Amino acid sequence: MTRHRLLLGLLALVLTVAVSTTLLARAGARADPCVAKDERAQARRALVTGAGPPVLVIGDSYSVGAGVRPEQSWPVRLPGRVRVDGFSGSGFSVGASACGDVSYATRARTAAGAGLLVVEGGLNDADQPAADLEAGFSRLMRVLAGRPVLVVGPPPAPRLRYDDVAAVDATLARLAAAHGAGYLSMLDVDLTYQRDRLHPDAAGHRVFGDRVAARVASLLEG
């Protein structure tokens, strides 16, 4: 009888371990990076800062504040009542993100009620075909037709080739001028970065935000 109970106990232990391992494996399988990015995007969207004229920021991980607290992200330094629609890894090009079409033009369709639109990005377009970048920008301008728009270009993040970033900057500057949108180049901005050499640290966000804030203030006053 004792031996029988011992065998039952061992069997129960094996089943418990097997079930636990299966559950952990399933939990790991559900760890979708796109879901995590969407959750961070929603958390940042819930943070509305400032007061005054409405300003909507559409952007990538920089606007979300990847690696820093949401309240440290650069948009909090802008004048006006600021909302942020950011999604890490997204860009002007549809193919910039591996999470489906979260391009700026697609997300801008929900920009109802916003006054000034600040569209920040370009780093995630650096490895995309130039034609896709142009198509995405043109689609964005059609969605935002008649709205005041300031496009904020990509900074020279050390992790990426400078020439690739500079090419995106030049393209965005040309397209913004062609569509009557404002453009703010960040190619010469001196930021401090996190260890990934891609995302600004808290101090870098302050520098980035203050640079954009000066331009936004002039547009709101005008």
Stockholm file with secondary structure:
# STOCKHOLM 1.0

chainA/1-222         MTRHRLLLGLLALVLTVAVSTTLLARAGARADPCVAKDERAQARRALVTGAGPPVLVIGDSYSVGAGVRPEQSWPVRLPGRVRVDGFSGSGFSVGASACGDVSYATRARTAAGAGLLVVEGGLNDADQPAADLEAGFSRLMRVLAGRPVLVVGPPPAPRLRYDDVAAVDATLARLAAAHGAGYLSMLDVDLTYQRDRLHPDAAGHRVFGDRVAARVASLLEG
#=GR chainA/1-222 SS CHHHHHHHHHHHHHHHHHHHHHHHHHHHHTCCHHHHHHHHHHHHHTCCBCCSSEEEEEESHHHHTTTSCGGGSGGGGSSSEEEEEECTTCCSSGGGCSSSSCCHHHHHTTCTTCSEEEEECCGGGTTSCHHHHHHHHHHHHHHTTTSCEEEECCCCCTTSCHHHHHHHHHHHHHHHHHTTCEEECCTTCCCCBCTTSSSBCHHHHHHHHHHHHHHHHHHHHC
#=GC SS_cons         CHHHHHHHHHHHHHHHHHHHHHHHHHHHHTCCHHHHHHHHHHHHHTCCBCCSSEEEEEESHHHHTTTSCGGGSGGGGSSSEEEEEECTTCCSSGGGCSSSSCCHHHHHTTCTTCSEEEEECCGGGTTSCHHHHHHHHHHHHHHTTTSCEEEECCCCCTTSCHHHHHHHHHHHHHHHHHTTCEEECCTTCCCCBCTTSSSBCHHHHHHHHHHHHHHHHHHHHC
//
